[in-house]
Amino acid sequence: MKKLLLAMLSVMLIAVLAACGGGEEANSESGGSNGEGGTVTLEASNYTFDQDEYRVPAGDVTIDLKNIEGYHGITVEGTDMKIDGEGSATANLKPGEYKIICSIPCGEGHHEMTAMLVVE
């Protein structure tokens, strides 16, 4: 009886370890393990993003927002991606162009604080 219980616990432990391991490739800059999607980092300063355009392959797209100067958030039009302050958001995106706008009023130039996310 003890041998059977020990064998069952060993199998369960192996199953748990197998399910939790090996996920690092899915979070790489180039995208998931099947080569789809990717990650872009937006650096926000007062009234501007560090780039006018960001490109990423279609699939699971992650945006990391970093506030370099001021306090900003983003909304990506046509998606449910929204970040208030620094953070990340992920969505499965089809090819197209998506407008990124600053969603937190940051001063006089706030309305011009936009960029484009190009999903290829």
N, C-alpha and C positions, 0 to 999 in steps of 0.2 A: 504493500500500500504506500509506504514512504517513497519507494522508487518511482511509482507512478506519479505521485504528487510532485516529486522533484523533476521528473521529465516534463510534466505539464508546465511547471513554472519556468523551466529552461526554454521551452518552445515559445511561451508568451514573452519572455524577456527578449529573445531573438527577434520576434515579430515587432515589438515596440522599437527596438534599436534600428531595425531595417526601415521602419516607417518614418523615423525622425532624422535619419542621416542622409547625406548627399544632396541637400537642397541648395548649396551655395551657387551652383551654376545658374540657377533660375534668377538670381539677383544680380548678375553681372551687367556691366555697362552695355554689352552688345545684345542683351535680351535674354529670353528664356532658353532652356536647353534645346529647343527646337529651332533656335535662330530667329524667332519672331519677337517683335516688340523691342523695348529698350528703355533707357533711363536718360532724362535730360535734367540738368541742374540750371535753375534760373537764379541769378544773383540780382536782387532788387536794391536800387539806390533811390534817392529822392528823384522822382519823376521819370525814371528810366529803368529798363532791364539791361543786363550786360550785353544782350544781342537783340537785334531786330527780328531774327528768325532762328528757330530751332528745328532741326530735322531728326526724324526717328523712324525706324521701320514700323509698319502696321503690326498690330497685335496688342499685347499687354504693355501699355506705356505708363511709365512712372515719372512723375515730375517731382523733383526736390526743390523746394523754395528756400533760399537763404537770404535773409535781410542783412545787407552790408551797411546801409545807411537808412535810417528811418524805420517805420513799421508798415509793412505791406502785406497784402494777401492777394490771391489770384482766383479768378473764375475763368474756365476755359469754355467759351461759348459752344453750344452744340453737344456738350457732354455734361456729366454730373460731377466733374472734377472741380473741387473748391478747396482752397487752403487759406486759413486765416492765420497770419503770422508765419513763422517758419514751420516746415513740415513737409509731408509727402502725400501724394494722391496717385492712385493707379486706376486706369480704365482700359478696357479693350477697345481700341480705336481702329476704324477702317481708314483706308487712304483718303486724304483730303487736307484741306487747310482749316485750322481752328484758331480763332482769335483769342489771345490771352489778354485779359484786362486786369488792372489793379482793382481789387474789390474793397479796399480800405482807403477812404479819403486821406490823402497824404500832403495836401497843399495845393498851391496854384496850378501846378502842372499835372495834377492827378488825372484829368480827363484825357491827356495825351499819353498816358503811361500804358502802352499796349505793345504787344509783340505777336508774332505769328508762329504757330506750331504746324509744321508741315509733316504729315504722316505719309510715308511712301510705301 
